[in-house]
Amino acid sequence: MSEPPDIHRSSNRTGTTTSQHTLEPMRRSIEVEYWVIDEQGRLTDPGDLVEASPGVEREFVAPLLEIKTTPCETTAELRDELFDRLDRVLRRAEERDKRLVPLATPVQQAPIEDRPGERTRIQDRVIGEDFEYVRHCAGTHIHVEQQPGREIDQLNTLIALDPALALVNSSPYFEGTRLTTGARSQLYRWMAYESLPHQGQLWPYVEDRAEWARRLERRYSEFVTAAIVAGCDRDTVESCFGPESAAWTPVKLRERFSTVEWRSPDTALPSQIVRLADEIVGVIEHLDDVEVRIEGETGRITDEAVVLPEFDTVQEYVEAGIRDGLSSAAVRSYLERMGFDVEAYEPLSHEIDTGEELTATEARQLRLEYAERLEQDLSQARSMTAD
């Protein structure tokens, strides 16, 4: 995925680890990927769709398109910008007999080619055959502006909120076979990086920025060593990757862009993504006013505190969220305690989970159906905003 816009700015805020109110809104941005299909539902190259709007870019595989926003100060601003850019792409796509699909995997086996690039070539060498799993993943990244002095609280809170990926699971299928409710998360975390498990899995809470930096350096060293063993040139690897860009863990402290990044959600309908980003930012903004502590197995948000459960408990919720999604009563209850309006979400994965196998024809029809759902969702959301 390409890098987000730089979110740095001058500020007269003073950050401390005690309660405070920010003097400016907390900025947030979104990056979301969509599969591109033709009128028969077959995966295809985006072509000049990337020229339809600012913030539209190619991804490392040929049929995947990314749409990203600039840092926005409000949910309304974020919604308007995402919807406007998406609308421009959809209008260009209609002219080219193409459509966008908001599903986390292409659901059925089909050739997915890499676009030429040294970074992709190196990853392919390092990960080997398992890199095929990454080629089938389309997701959403949510960036939240770091608050001086509270960055580690923000990072740890997003780690604890990782089970919220269940709110937007959008495909249970991989290569035409049912894998699990959140197929993309399983592919990415537990299958693609099996040989380098620290690269793609959720990391435990951290004590401070120094510990985070040490983790990045260890993971980077592991990656560079693995690349050299796989036959890559060290200088080339180090020119393409740094400690921050060689870690694919679901929650990251982005030093370069001054954000905390949550990389776990699937791609989904735009209204779902905006709602999720709004609720995530709401929780992070709450950190300015309360104590944050890690204890027990429950987790909760109150007017006085944000209580994060022990990491092993978070892992259990994450696994249930990937395996069962919102069918898990434990996941639903946890997310409600952590401030989410669970009833407001209708994950696509639960809708399309109709059997163990999909034929090629069924897969193409499914892509066409959800391409239309995306277009309807955008139209309805914009109408409601206008009203």
C-alpha positions in Angstrom: 0.0 0.0 0.0 1.3 3.5 -0.8 2.1 5.9 1.9 -0.5 8.3 3.5 -0.2 12.0 3.2 2.1 13.7 5.7 0.0 14.8 8.7 2.7 16.9 10.4 1.8 20.5 11.1 2.9 23.3 13.4 1.0 23.3 16.7 1.1 25.2 20.0 0.0 22.1 21.9 2.0 20.8 24.8 1.7 17.0 25.3 1.8 15.3 28.7 0.7 12.0 30.0 -2.0 13.6 32.1 -5.5 14.5 31.1 -5.8 17.4 28.6 -8.0 18.8 25.9 -6.5 19.2 22.5 -6.6 22.7 21.1 -7.2 21.5 17.6 -9.3 18.7 16.1 -7.6 15.3 15.8 -7.0 14.7 12.2 -7.7 11.4 10.5 -7.4 9.9 7.0 -8.4 6.7 5.2 -6.8 4.5 2.5 -9.2 1.9 1.0 -8.6 -0.7 -1.7 -11.1 -2.0 -4.3 -10.9 -4.7 -6.9 -11.5 -3.6 -10.4 -13.7 -5.7 -12.7 -15.1 -5.6 -16.2 -18.8 -5.9 -17.1 -18.6 -9.7 -16.9 -17.3 -9.6 -13.4 -13.8 -10.6 -14.3 -10.8 -8.9 -12.6 -9.2 -6.3 -14.8 -6.6 -3.6 -14.9 -7.7 -0.2 -13.6 -6.1 1.6 -16.6 -6.8 5.3 -16.5 -9.1 5.2 -13.4 -6.1 6.4 -11.5 -6.4 9.7 -13.3 -10.0 10.2 -12.3 -9.3 12.0 -9.0 -6.5 13.0 -6.7 -5.5 10.3 -4.1 -6.1 7.4 -6.5 -3.2 5.0 -7.0 -2.3 1.6 -8.2 -1.6 -1.2 -5.8 1.2 -3.8 -6.1 -1.2 -6.3 -7.9 -2.7 -5.4 -11.2 -6.5 -5.5 -10.5 -6.4 -3.5 -7.3 -7.0 0.2 -6.9 -6.4 2.4 -3.8 -8.4 5.6 -2.9 -7.0 7.7 -0.1 -8.0 10.9 1.6 -5.9 13.7 2.9 -5.8 14.3 6.7 -9.3 15.6 7.7 -10.4 17.4 10.9 -13.9 16.0 11.0 -15.9 13.0 10.0 -18.0 15.1 7.7 -14.9 16.4 5.9 -13.5 12.8 5.7 -16.8 11.5 4.3 -17.2 14.3 1.7 -13.6 13.8 0.5 -13.8 10.0 0.3 -17.2 10.0 -1.4 -16.2 12.7 -3.9 -13.0 10.8 -4.9 -14.9 7.5 -5.1 -17.7 9.1 -7.1 -15.1 10.5 -9.7 -13.6 7.1 -10.0 -16.9 5.4 -10.5 -18.0 7.8 -13.1 -14.8 7.2 -15.0 -15.2 3.5 -14.5 -18.7 3.6 -16.0 -17.2 5.2 -19.1 -14.7 2.4 -19.4 -17.2 -0.5 -18.7 -15.5 -1.2 -15.4 -16.7 -1.3 -11.8 -15.3 -1.5 -8.2 -15.8 -4.3 -5.8 -15.8 -3.7 -2.0 -14.9 -7.3 -1.0 -11.8 -8.2 1.0 -10.8 -11.0 -1.4 -11.7 -11.7 -5.1 -13.5 -14.8 -3.7 -12.6 -17.1 -6.5 -9.4 -18.4 -8.0 -8.1 -16.2 -10.8 -4.7 -15.2 -12.0 -3.6 -12.1 -10.0 -0.4 -10.6 -11.5 2.1 -8.4 -9.7 2.9 -5.0 -11.1 6.7 -4.6 -11.7 8.5 -3.3 -8.7 11.6 -4.0 -6.7 9.8 -4.0 -3.3 7.3 -6.6 -4.6 10.1 -8.7 -6.1 12.0 -8.8 -2.8 8.9 -9.7 -0.8 8.1 -12.5 -3.3 11.6 -13.9 -2.8 11.5 -13.6 1.0 8.0 -15.0 1.6 8.0 -17.4 -1.3 4.9 -19.3 -2.3 3.0 -17.8 0.7 3.2 -14.4 -0.9 0.3 -15.6 -3.1 -2.0 -15.1 0.0 -1.2 -11.4 0.1 -2.2 -11.0 -3.5 -5.8 -11.8 -2.6 -6.2 -9.2 0.1 -8.0 -5.8 -0.1 -8.2 -3.7 3.0 -8.7 -0.4 4.7 -6.1 1.6 6.7 -7.2 4.3 9.2 -4.7 6.9 10.3 -5.2 9.0 13.4 -3.0 11.9 14.3 -0.6 11.3 17.1 -1.1 13.4 20.2 2.1 14.6 21.8 2.8 12.7 25.0 -0.1 10.2 24.4 1.2 8.3 21.4 1.8 5.1 23.3 -1.7 5.3 24.9 -3.1 5.7 21.3 -1.0 2.8 20.0 -2.0 0.5 22.9 -5.7 1.4 22.6 -5.7 0.6 18.9 -4.1 -2.7 19.7 -6.9 -3.4 22.2 -9.5 -2.3 19.6 -8.2 -4.6 16.9 -11.2 -7.1 17.4 -13.3 -4.3 15.8 -12.1 -5.7 12.5 -15.2 -8.0 12.9 -17.4 -5.0 12.2 -16.5 -4.9 8.6 -15.5 -8.4 7.6 -16.3 -8.6 3.9 -15.4 -12.0 2.5 -15.2 -15.5 3.9 -13.8 -17.0 0.6 -10.4 -17.7 -0.8 -10.0 -19.2 -4.2 -13.6 -20.2 -4.3 -13.6 -22.1 -1.0 -14.9 -20.9 2.4 -11.9 -20.1 4.6 -13.3 -18.3 7.6 -15.5 -15.3 8.3 -12.6 -12.8 8.0 -10.7 -14.6 5.2 -8.4 -11.6 4.5 -7.2 -11.4 8.1 -6.4 -15.1 8.2 -4.6 -15.0 4.9 -2.6 -12.0 5.9 -1.8 -12.7 9.5 -1.5 -16.5 9.8 -0.8 -17.8 6.3 1.2 -15.2 4.3 3.8 -14.5 7.0 4.1 -18.0 8.6 7.8 -18.0 8.0 8.2 -14.5 9.5 5.4 -14.5 12.1 6.4 -11.2 13.7 5.9 -9.3 10.5 2.2 -9.7 10.0 0.7 -10.5 13.4 -0.6 -8.2 16.1 2.2 -7.1 18.4 1.7 -6.8 22.2 1.3 -3.5 24.1 4.4 -1.4 24.4 5.8 0.6 27.3 7.3 3.6 25.5 8.6 4.8 22.1 12.0 3.3 22.8 10.5 -0.2 23.1 8.6 0.4 19.8 11.8 1.4 18.1 13.6 -1.7 19.4 10.9 -3.9 18.0 11.0 -2.3 14.6 14.8 -2.7 14.5 14.6 -6.4 15.4 11.9 -7.1 12.8 13.8 -5.2 10.2 17.0 -7.2 10.9 15.0 -10.4 10.6 13.6 -9.3 7.3 16.9 -8.1 5.8 18.5 -11.4 6.9 15.7 -13.4 5.3 16.0 -11.4 2.1 19.8 -12.0 1.9 19.3 -15.8 2.6 16.7 -15.7 -0.3 19.3 -14.3 -2.6 18.6 -10.6 -2.5 21.3 -7.9 -2.5 21.6 -6.2 0.9 22.0 -2.7 -0.6 18.9 -3.2 -2.7 16.9 -4.4 0.2 18.0 -1.6 2.4 17.2 1.0 -0.3 13.7 -0.4 -0.7 12.8 -1.0 3.0 13.4 0.7 6.3 12.4 -0.4 9.8 9.0 1.1 9.6 8.1 -0.1 6.1 9.3 -3.6 6.6 6.8 -4.4 9.3 3.2 -5.3 8.3 1.8 -5.6 11.9 -1.8 -4.5 12.0 -1.2 -1.5 14.3 1.7 0.8 13.7 3.2 4.0 15.1 4.1 5.9 12.0 7.0 8.2 12.9 7.4 9.6 9.4 3.7 10.7 9.1 3.0 11.4 12.8 0.0 9.0 12.8 -1.0 5.8 14.5 -2.2 3.5 11.8 -4.8 0.7 12.1 -4.4 -1.7 9.1 -6.8 -4.4 10.1 -10.2 -3.7 8.5 -11.3 -5.2 5.3 -12.3 -3.1 2.4 -16.1 -2.6 2.7 -18.9 -0.3 1.7 -17.8 3.4 2.0 -20.5 4.2 4.6 -19.3 1.4 6.8 -15.7 2.5 6.5 -16.6 6.1 7.4 -18.7 5.0 10.4 -15.8 2.8 11.7 -13.3 5.6 11.3 -15.6 7.9 13.2 -16.0 5.5 16.1 -12.2 4.7 16.2 -11.4 8.4 16.3 -14.0 9.0 19.0 -12.3 6.4 21.3 -8.9 7.9 20.6 -10.1 11.4 21.4 -11.5 10.2 24.7 -7.9 9.3 25.8 -7.2 13.1 26.3 -9.7 13.2 29.2 -9.2 9.9 31.1 -6.7 7.5 32.6 -5.6 4.6 30.4 -4.6 1.4 32.1 -4.2 -2.3 31.2 -5.8 -4.8 33.5 -7.9 -7.9 33.7 -9.8 -9.7 31.0 -12.9 -7.5 30.4 -12.0 -4.2 29.0 -14.3 -1.2 29.1 -14.6 2.6 28.4 -16.1 4.8 31.0 -16.2 8.5 31.7 -13.3 8.1 34.0 -11.0 5.5 32.3 -10.1 3.5 29.3 -9.4 0.0 30.6 -7.5 -2.2 28.1 -7.6 -6.0 28.8 -4.5 -8.0 29.0 -3.0 -8.7 25.6 -3.7 -12.5 25.6 -7.4 -11.6 26.1 -7.2 -9.2 23.1 -5.8 -12.0 21.0 -8.7 -14.3 21.9 -11.2 -11.6 20.8 -9.2 -11.0 17.6 -9.2 -14.7 16.8 -13.0 -14.9 17.5 -13.6 -11.8 15.3 -11.7 -13.4 12.4 -13.3 -16.9 12.9 -16.8 -16.0 13.8 -17.2 -12.2 13.3 -20.2 -10.6 14.9 -21.7 -14.1 15.3 -19.5 -14.3 18.4 -21.5 -13.0 21.4 -18.2 -12.4 23.3 -16.9 -10.2 20.5 -20.1 -8.2 20.3 -20.1 -7.7 24.0 -16.5 -6.6 24.1 -16.9 -4.1 21.3 -19.9 -2.6 22.9 -18.0 -2.2 26.2 -15.2 -0.5 24.1 -17.6 2.1 22.7 -18.9 0.7 19.4 -22.5 0.8 18.2 -22.3 -2.9 17.1 -26.0 -2.9 16.0 -25.2 -0.3 13.3 -22.9 -2.7 11.4 -23.9 -5.4 8.9 -20.7 -7.0 7.7 -20.8 -8.2 4.1 -19.1 -11.4 5.0 -22.2 -12.7 6.8 -24.4 -11.8 3.8 -22.3 -13.7 1.2 -21.5 -16.7 3.3 -23.8 -19.1 1.5 -21.8 -22.3 1.1 -18.5 -24.0 1.2 -17.7 -23.6 -2.5 -18.2 -21.0 -5.3 -18.0 -21.7 -9.0 -16.3 -19.2 -11.3 -19.7 -18.1 -12.6 -21.0 -17.6 -9.0 -17.9 -15.6 -8.1 -18.2 -13.3 -11.1 -21.9 -12.7 -10.3 -21.0 -12.0 -6.7 -18.5 -9.4 -7.7 -21.1 -7.7 -10.0 -23.7 -7.7 -7.2 -21.4 -6.1 -4.7 -20.1 -3.6 -7.2 -23.7 -2.5 -7.6 -24.1 -2.4 -3.8 -21.1 -0.1 -3.6 -22.6 2.3 -6.1 -26.0 2.2 -4.3 -24.3 2.8 -0.9 -22.5 5.8 -2.2 -25.6 7.2 -3.8 -27.7 6.7 -0.6 -25.1 8.0 1.7 -24.7 11.2 -0.3 -28.5 11.7 -0.5 -28.7 11.4 3.3 -25.9 13.9 3.7 -27.6 16.3 1.3 -30.9 16.1 3.3 
